[in-house]
Amino acid sequence: MTTSLSPAIAAKELSWELPSAGHVLCYHRPGSGRPLLLLHSINAAPSAFEVSPFFTDMELVQPLYAPDLPGFGRSERSDRAYTSRFFAQAIVECIQEIGAEGVDVLALSTTAEFVARAALMEPRLFHKLIFVSPTGFSRRSPPDTSGGTFLKILRAPGVGTSIFRLLRTRPSIRFFLGMAFSGDAPAEMVEYARATAAQPGAELAPFYFLSGQ
C-alpha cells in the first residue's frame, strides 16, 4: 500500500496479506515466550501509535505484534463493510499470520468487543485476553444497525467528508484522546492521529463506527 504516513512505532515492519482484509502493516519486536498481540482502539483516527508505549516504555520480553487494523494507519483502506464480524475475522487472520496458537491479546476500547467475538470463533488461537477500557459491558441497548440510515447519510456526497473534517481537527482529536488520559493526551499522539486521519480513505472505516454498524 502506498502511503505518505510515517511509521507509528520504531520497530520491524511486517507486511501481511489477509484473506478477508488485504494488506495489513504490523509492527514487530522479537522476543521469547508467548506472543503478545497489541490492538489499538476504533475511532476517527486510531493507529498502532496508541500501543507504542509497550514497545518503548515497558520492559516486556515476549514477542510483540502491533498491526494497524484494516481501514486505519498504514494498512489497506478499501471501501468495504467495516463491521464487527469483519474485524473479528481480521483479528483471527492476524494471529494465523503470527503462526502460533494460544496468543495473548491486549485490546483497547471497542476493539475488545471484536477480540471477544474472535475468541468465540477460534478459541484455540487465544490464551489470555487483556481488555483496557473495554466497551460492551454497559446496560444500554446496542444501536439499531438494520437499516444503516445514518451510514447512508454519512456516505452522501459532501456530507460525510464535511463531518470528518471536523472530527480530524486538532481540538477534536485532543478532546477525544483526552478522555483516555489523566490530563492531556501526548502531543505526539495527537499529531500522529491528525496525520493518519488525513490519508486517502481515512473516513471509510470511521463511518461504520460512527453509524453503529
PyMOL commands that set and color helices and strands:
alter all, ss='L'
color gray80, all
select helices_A, chain A and resi 48-51+53-56+84-98+111-121+123-125+149-154+159-167+170-178+187-196+204-210
alter helices_A, ss='H'
color red, helices_A
select strands_A, chain A and resi 12-18+22-29+36-39+64-67+103-108+126-132
alter strands_A, ss='S'
color yellow, strands_A
deselect
rebuild
show_as cartoon
